[in-house]
Amino acid sequence: MRIGIDCRTYGSSHGHIGKYIESFVSYLMENEDGNEYVLFFNDRETGEIISESPRFRAIKTSVKMGSISEQLVFPYELFKEKLDMMLFSQSNTPLFYFGKTIIILSDLISYFYPEKRMKWIWMRHWQSFILRNSIRKSHVIIAFSEVLKRDIIEIFDIHEEKIHVIPPMYWELKLGEGNEIQQFLVKEGINEKYILSVWDLREYKNIPRLLRAYDLLIKEENITADLVLVGKEDPWYHEIRSTLIQLGLQSRVHIYSMLDEEKLGLLYQNASLYVLPSLYEGSELSILTPFAYNLPIASSLLPSITAIFKKDDAVFFRPMSVSEIKEALKKTLSKPSIKQDKRDMSLYSVDFVSKKILNVFLPPKKI
């Protein structure tokens, strides 16, 4: 088969899905010799990552994600390659591409929580239309969880048979030595005891309520632990910064839009508690790393999380309740910290997930 792969989100600079695509392509180069692959890039020199194998052909396209040219120009570029199947790394596929497609759907955030920058109603309708069209016309959907699969079926009226549940990938972070950790915390002005939360800082992450709960924790329980937030901020979403200033927490809350893996590893390694305050999650992806490192976890009571994690794995709270968030943080911080061995994460490994994706490339059954 001649298979196209959308690599426009290739690399860790594009977050989890970028590293996901990078890892999958690397797996194919090392382990798969039954198909021919055409890789579509647009933001880096493809020669850096493509092997000399004739089975892999890299094409540089000027088409950017979410652009008009994605709808008008990209279909032509894809048709020229005479592909048997095209794997899209996200759910926005070109309207005028009618070849067989596979889409990777990690969540439905764009459906439930459209970005703030889409302030005009027509922009939201357009995004919803593209999402619905992409899901309905795709031949296969790779969903990150059973909960997400059920949402797709109920919302978009899709046949269950064309949805393949394949878990997200997990990568180990580089751990530091004791001196490195202390030096980093001192340099950044972070208390030795701190609460950690990692992922995009957007509306659905519910950070303003977390800040209010943390403020109550300081005032009522006199805790000394700082709060560390790591994630790309939505420039249109000002509620996080305004709440921070309103509560006067600037000296206790540390926000990092981007950290390299080594520094992120240091934060995970030394955290007293990991908190997931989200209003929505499409899968267990956001909580895999703290779970792997056996961090104490306080998490929103969400179907995608409770379907995977047991009651003893986390202290759960209703995300709309500031008082419940505060009590969950208090309860988790009061538990004695016991360092345990890392958990077995083989079900989320690059090899396991890549094999699952590769199986999808086989001739699909008729639906």
N, C-alpha and C positions, 0 to 999 in steps of 0.2 A: 504493500500500500504506500501511497505518497501522502504524507501527513504534514499539514502546516501547523505551526505553533506560534501563537501571538506572544512575542518576547518584548513587546513595548514596555512591559513592566518588569523587565529582567533586572535582577540585582537587589541587594539589601536596601538601597536608597529608596526603593518603592515599597518598603515595609514587608510584611509577612508574605504577601502574594508574590512579590518580586523575588524573594529568597526561595520561595516554593517553586517557581518556574526555573530559577537558576539550578536548584538542586535536582529537579526532574530532568532537565536537559543534560546535566552532568551524568546522571544515572544512565540515561539512554546511550550516551557516547561510550560508556564503559561496559554496558551489559546487554545492549539490544542490537541485533544485526539482521532483523527480519523486515524492516521497513525503511523507507527513504523519508528524510525529514527536511522541510523548508522552514527556516526560522526567520521571522520578521522583526527587525529591530528598528529603532529610530532615535536613540539618544546616546549611542556609544559606538566605538569602533568595534565592529563584529570580529575582526581578526584576533582580538585579544582572547576570545573564548572558544572559537571554532577549531576543531581538530582538522587534520588533513583528510579525514575519511570522506570519500565521495558520497556517502549516504547523508551527509549533512551539508546543506546549502544555506548560507546566510544572505538575507536580502535586507538592504537598508531602505526604509520607507520614510517619507516626510510626514506621514499621517500621524497626528497626535491623538491621544485618548480624548474622547468627547468632543472632537472638532467636527465641523461641517464636512471636511474632507474625509472623515472616517465613514460618512454615509455616502459620499459621492465618488471619491477616488479609490478608497481601499477595496471595494468590491471588484473593481477592474484589476487591481494588482493581484488579488487572490485568484480570480478566474484565469489569469495568464499562466499560473503555475499548475493548472489542471490537477487540483488536489482531490484525493478521495475522501479526506476528512480534514476539518480545520478545528484546532483546539484554541478557544478564546480564554484568556486568563481572567476575564471578567464578564459581566452579564450584558454589556452593551455591544451587541453585534450589529453590523451594517444592515439597514433595511433591505438593500438591493443585492445582498449576497444570498444566493439560494442553494449553495452547496451544503453538504452534510456538515453539521457543526456539533461540537461539544463545548459546553460552557461550564466554567468553574464558579460555583456560587457559595461563597463563604458565609453570607448572611443576607438579610433583607433590610439593612439599615437605610438604604436609599428610598425604600418604600415607606417604612415607618417613621423615619427621621430624616427628611430631605435636608441637604446642607442649607445653612442660613443664607448663603450667597444667592440661592434661588428664591429671591424675594418676590418675583413676579409670578403670578399663578400660572401663566402659560409655560414658564420654564419648568415648573413642577409637573405639569401635565405632559410636557414633552418627555421628561425623564421617565415618568411612569409609563408612557406609551412605548418607549424604547425598551424598557425592562420587560414589560408584558409581551411585546413582540418577540424579543430575544428568547424568552423562556418558552413561549408557545411553539416557535418554529424550530428550536434546537432538536436534534435527534437524540442527544444524551445530555443530562444534567448531572454534574458531579456536585453533590451537596455535602457539607461538612458534618451534618448530624441528622439523626432521625427526626428530631424536633423541627429542624429546618425543612426536611422533606415533607412533613405533615403540613407546615405552613404553605409551602409551594403548592401542594395539592389543593388545599382548601381555598387559597386566595386566587390562584390562577387556573384552577380546574384542569390540572395536568394529569395524564395517565401515570400511575404509580410506577409502571414498568420501565419508564425511561429515566427515572431518577436513581442514580447509584450513590449510596452513602459511603463516602471515603473520608476518614478522619483527617484533620489538619496535620501538618508536619511539625515536629518538635526538634530543636537543635540545642545541644548543650552549650552553655556559656562558659567562657574562660574564667576560672576562679583565681583570685589573687591571694597573696600571702598576708599574714596578719599585719605586718608593717605597712603594706600597700593600702589596706583598708583604712587603718588609722590615719595615715597621711592624707588620703582622699577626703575623709570626713572632716578633718581639721581644716584642710584647704578650702572646702566648700562651706564650712561653718555649720555642718549638720551634727546634731546631737548623736551620741553613740547609740541611743535608743530611738528608733524612728519607724513610722508607718509608711509603707510603700504602695503605690498604685501606678501601674504602667499600661498605657495604650493611648490612642488618639483622644485628645481633650475636646470632645464635641458634646453636643447637647445630650445625646443618649447615655453618655457616661455619668451624668448626674453629679458632677463635681460640686456645684454650689450647695447641694444638700449635704454632701460629705464634709464640706468646709464648715457648715453650720453645726453639724454633729461634732466635729473636731473641736470647735469653739466651746461647745457645751462641756465637752470632756475636759478641756483645760480649766474652765471656770468652776465646774462642779466637782471634778475629781482631782484637780491639781496635778495632772500628769506632766511629765517632762519630755515625753517623746515628741519629736518633730514629725511633720508630714512631708513626704517627698512624692511629687507627681512627675511622671515622665511620659511625654507624648507630644505629638505634633498638635499645636493649637489651631483651631479654626479662627482665622482673622475676623470673621463675621460674628463670632460668638463671644461677646464681651462679658457675659455673666460671671465667668470664673474670676477674672481680674477685678471686676467691680465688687463682687462679694468678698474677695480677699481684702480689699482696701476698706470696705465698709466694716468688716469685723476686726480690722487692725492686726491681721495675722502675718504681715509681710516678713517678720523676723523668724516665724516658726514654720512657714510653708515654703518649700523649695521646688520650683518648677523648672524642668529641663525639657525643651522642645526636642532635643536630639542628643543622644549620648552614644559613644561607640560601644561595641559589645563588651570590651574589657571593663569599662566603668560601670556599665549596666550589670555585669556579673558581680562586681563588688557590692553594688546596692542590694541585689538579691541575696548575696551571701551573708550580709550582716543585718538584714531587716528583722525587726522584732515582730512584724505583722504585715501581711499583704491584704489589701482590701479591694474588692471589686464591687463598686456601688451602682453598676449599670442598670438602666431601665430596660435594656434589651441586649441579648447576645444570641447570635445565630448558632453558636457551638461552644464547646469548652475551651476554645483556642486561647482566650485571654487569661486563663487560669492554669495553663499547662506548666509553665516554668515554676511558679511558686509551689505547685503541687509536686513536681518532680524533685524539688529541693526540700520538701517536707516543711515548708514555712507554715506557721499558723495562719489560717485564712478566715477572713470575714467576707461573706459574699451575699449579694442580692439573691432573693428567692426567685430564681428563674428556671423554667422548664429545661432549658439546654444545659444548665449546670447541675440541677438536682437529678437529672436523668443519668448522669455519669458519676457524680460524686456522692459518697455515702454521708449520712448524718454526722459521723465522727470526723469526716475530712474537713469540715468547715463549720463556722457559726453563721447561720443564715438570718437575714432580716428582710423586711419589706422595704424596697428602695424608696418609696414615697414618704416613709416615716423617718423624720430626722431623729426622733427619740429612739427608735429601734436601731438605727445605724449607730448612734452613740452607745447604746447598751451592748451591741455586738462588739464594738471596738473595745469597750471596757472589759467585757468578759474574756475576749481573746487575749488582751494584754495581761490580764491577771493570771493566765495559765502559765505554769512553769515552762520555760523554753528548753526543749529536749532536742538536741541535734541527732537526727537519725540518718541512716544510710539513704542514698538516693533511691527513688522508686524506679521500677522497671518501666521504661517508656517505649519499649520495642514496637508496640502497636501504633506509635506515631513516628517511627523512624523513617528516614528518607527511603531506604530500601523497601520497607513494607508498603508505604503509601505509593511509591512509584510503581511497584508491581501491580497494585490495584488499578492505578490509572492506565497502565499498559494493557491490562485485560479489557478495558473499555474500548480500546482500539480494534479489538477483534470484530468481525462482521456482526452487527447488532441483530438481535432477534426481532422478528416482525411484531409490531404492537397492534 
